Amino acid sequence: MDLFLTFSRITLSSFGGALFWARLGLVERQRWLTDREFAEFLTIGQLLPGPNVLNLTVLVGYRLGGWSGAAVSVAGYVGWPFLVVIGMGMLYQQFGALPQVQQALGGMSKVAAGLLLATVIKLAMALPHRLRPWLFGILAFIAIGVMRWPLLWVVAALAPCAVFLAWKARD
Amino acid sequence: MERVDLSALFVHLLALWFVAVGGPSAILPDIHRYVVDVHQLLSNREFAEIYTLAQAAPGPNVMYTTLIGWHLAGWSGALATTIPLLVPAMTLTLFVGHFTERYPDAPILRAIRRGLTPLTIGLMFAGATVLMRAVNHDWRGYLTTVVTAAVVVRLTCNPLWLLAAGALLGIAGVV
């Protein structure tokens, strides 16, 4: 129950990215994890496919409450936003065609694109300044962003090469 | 408009989530390709508006897929687009989490992390450009996007304020 409530609280306060609120809730409020454990869980969460904070939710829930803990944590974390988003969908279908709503959404969507762009720039600045990582980043961008090839094939082709070369280089 | 084939959408998303290293932004271009380009279930503008709405909601950013499903087919659509997101987390994550808690510094895990990070960044950049082209129709739009990105890279501020500012600019007819 504590798990459900804590993850509900984290998710409902996390506007624009849940990471900040997840750390606050798990490390500072509940003291279920130390900062170091939090960082380790997060690294695992990022390594795996899927949203990293959702993966973190599963890992924390599992450690503290086993299988049922993981299930309850995920229910808290995803359940409320699911309902909120559907509420927004209802409003959108009702009022989405009004000119003012269209204009506001149009303005917001330009900002939303900028937010995503900023996240990418920040991450790219942290990449090592060497040829190999940038080469793979650029290849992935061209295949998906320019050629618009299906993601499944692109990842199936590029990911093994990228991991193999990183393994060889041991950097 | 094609009729929505929910089971095909479900399977496609399920497959996507299993390769979604780097999370929801990495699969954004492929979801756009699937629903806008290939199956024409949504227009470019609807896609951009739905994505934006979900960004303004609390919770994980990924809920834009739920909103797409809801918009296309109501409750069953929302479930068909949300459940695929949970499956890898509840299976792979638990399995690998168990393993990595024992061997956190295994070299193979480090190689995977190092190797895949640049791929993820390339995919996210593709997502940003797809979205940019979907939302912007003139230089003022592109300027808004670029200025937003510059502000967020330089300063840390709550994205909600920026979204609100964007809404005001839109209502004022500036962009």
Interface residues (C-beta under 8 A of the other chain):
Chain A: T11 L12 S13 S14 F15 G16 G17 A18 E40 F41 T43 I44 G45 Q46 L47 L48 P49 G50 P51 N52 V53 L54 N55 T57 V58 L59 Y62 A70 A71 V74 Y77 V78 W80 P81 F82 V84 V85 I86 M88 G89 Y92 Q93 G96 Q100 Q103 A104 L105 G106 G107 M108 S109 K110 V111 A112 A113 G114 L115 L116 L117 A118 T119 V120 I121 K122 L123 A124 L127 R132 P133 W134 L135 F136 G137 I138 L139 A140 F141 I144 G145 V146 R148 P150 L151 L152 V155 A156 L158 A159 A162 V163 F164 L165 A166 W167 R170 D171
Chain B: A15 L16 W17 F18 V19 A20 V21 G22 G23 P24 S25 A26 I27 L28 P29 D30 R33 D37 A48 E49 I50 Y51 T52 L53 A54 Q55 A56 A57 P58 G59 P60 N61 V62 M63 T66 L67 W70 H71 W75 A78 T82 L85 L86 P88 A89 M90 L92 T93 L94 V96 G97 T100 P104 P107 I108 L109 R110 A111 I112 R113 R114 G115 L116 T117 P118 L119 T120 I121 G122 L123 M124 F125 A126 G127 A128 T129 V130 L131 M132 V135 N136 G141 T144 T145 V146 V147 T148 A149 A150 V151 V152 V153 N158 P159 L160 L162 L163 A165 G166 A167 L168 L169 G170 I171 G173 V174 V175
